Amino acid sequence: MPYIFSLRKNFFKRPFFIVRVRGESGWPVLVPGRRYFASSLFVPRTGDWVVFRHPWHADTLYIKRVREILDIGYIMKGTVSWASSSGEFGPVPRDHILGKVFV
């Protein structure tokens, strides 16, 4: 099992990669089941969609929109009212950001 995790970890260090959306927190911008290109070459700005590791559970990945950028990290939000956000898990540290998602 550690070997598989290490492969997944290395996958996201690539400059370009593909992510698949699960869940509806980005609807209607992000469609569940659809794949999107992402890149670690770009610094996310306010309004960008990003893929990141959850601040408390590093093995869980999320795709959310950047609402605000602070010195301590990124404030994230979804587009639907029931979406998890930084209001629940706090700011996302910069080193947890894996890449910008192109929609």
C-alpha positions as CSV (number, residue, x, y, z in Angstrom):
1,M,0.0,0.0,0.0
2,P,2.7,2.6,0.7
3,Y,4.1,2.1,-2.8
4,I,0.7,2.9,-4.4
5,F,0.4,6.1,-2.3
6,S,3.9,7.1,-3.3
7,L,3.0,6.7,-7.0
8,R,-0.1,8.9,-6.5
9,K,2.0,11.5,-4.6
10,N,4.5,11.6,-7.5
11,F,1.7,11.9,-10.1
12,F,0.7,15.3,-8.8
13,K,4.3,16.6,-9.0
14,R,4.0,16.6,-12.8
15,P,3.6,20.0,-14.4
16,F,0.3,18.9,-16.1
17,F,-2.2,16.2,-14.9
18,I,-5.9,15.3,-15.2
19,V,-8.4,15.3,-12.3
20,R,-11.8,13.7,-12.3
21,V,-14.6,15.4,-10.4
22,R,-16.6,13.5,-7.8
23,G,-19.4,15.2,-6.0
24,E,-21.5,18.3,-6.7
25,S,-19.8,21.1,-4.7
26,G,-18.6,22.8,-7.9
27,W,-21.8,22.4,-9.9
28,P,-22.6,23.8,-12.5
29,V,-19.0,24.9,-13.3
30,L,-17.5,21.5,-12.5
31,V,-19.6,18.5,-13.7
32,P,-19.4,15.3,-11.6
33,G,-17.6,12.5,-13.6
34,R,-16.0,14.9,-16.0
35,R,-12.2,15.2,-16.3
36,Y,-10.3,18.5,-16.3
37,F,-6.7,19.5,-16.9
38,A,-4.7,20.9,-14.0
39,S,-1.2,22.3,-13.7
40,S,1.2,22.9,-10.9
41,L,3.0,25.5,-13.0
42,F,0.6,28.3,-12.1
43,V,0.1,30.2,-8.9
44,P,-3.6,30.2,-8.0
45,R,-5.4,33.5,-7.8
46,T,-8.7,34.5,-6.4
47,G,-11.5,32.9,-8.4
48,D,-9.4,30.0,-9.7
49,W,-10.3,26.4,-9.2
50,V,-7.6,24.3,-7.5
51,V,-7.0,20.7,-6.5
52,F,-5.5,20.4,-3.0
53,R,-4.9,18.1,-0.1
54,H,-7.3,18.5,2.8
55,P,-5.6,20.4,5.6
56,W,-6.5,17.7,8.2
57,H,-6.4,14.6,6.0
58,A,-3.6,14.8,3.5
59,D,-4.7,11.6,1.7
60,T,-8.0,13.3,0.8
61,L,-8.1,15.5,-2.3
62,Y,-10.6,18.4,-3.0
63,I,-11.3,20.7,-5.9
64,K,-12.6,24.1,-4.7
65,R,-12.6,27.7,-5.8
66,V,-10.1,30.2,-4.2
67,R,-12.2,32.8,-2.4
68,E,-9.4,34.7,-0.7
69,I,-5.6,34.5,-0.4
70,L,-4.1,35.1,3.0
71,D,-0.5,35.0,4.3
72,I,-1.4,31.7,6.1
73,G,-3.0,30.1,3.1
74,Y,-6.0,29.9,0.8
75,I,-9.6,30.3,1.8
76,M,-11.7,27.9,-0.3
77,K,-15.4,27.5,-1.2
78,G,-17.7,25.5,-3.4
79,T,-20.5,26.8,-5.5
80,V,-23.5,25.1,-3.8
81,S,-24.7,25.9,-0.3
82,W,-24.0,22.5,1.1
83,A,-20.4,22.3,-0.1
84,S,-17.6,22.0,2.4
85,S,-15.3,25.0,2.6
86,S,-12.6,26.7,4.6
87,G,-15.4,27.6,7.1
88,E,-15.2,24.0,8.1
89,F,-11.5,23.0,7.6
90,G,-9.8,26.4,7.8
91,P,-7.2,27.9,5.4
92,V,-5.4,25.6,3.1
93,P,-1.6,25.9,3.4
94,R,0.2,26.8,0.2
95,D,2.1,23.5,0.2
96,H,-1.2,21.6,0.1
97,I,-2.1,23.1,-3.3
98,L,-1.4,20.6,-6.1
99,G,-2.4,22.7,-9.1
100,K,-4.8,25.0,-10.8
101,V,-7.7,23.4,-12.6
102,F,-8.7,24.6,-16.0
103,V,-12.5,24.8,-16.6
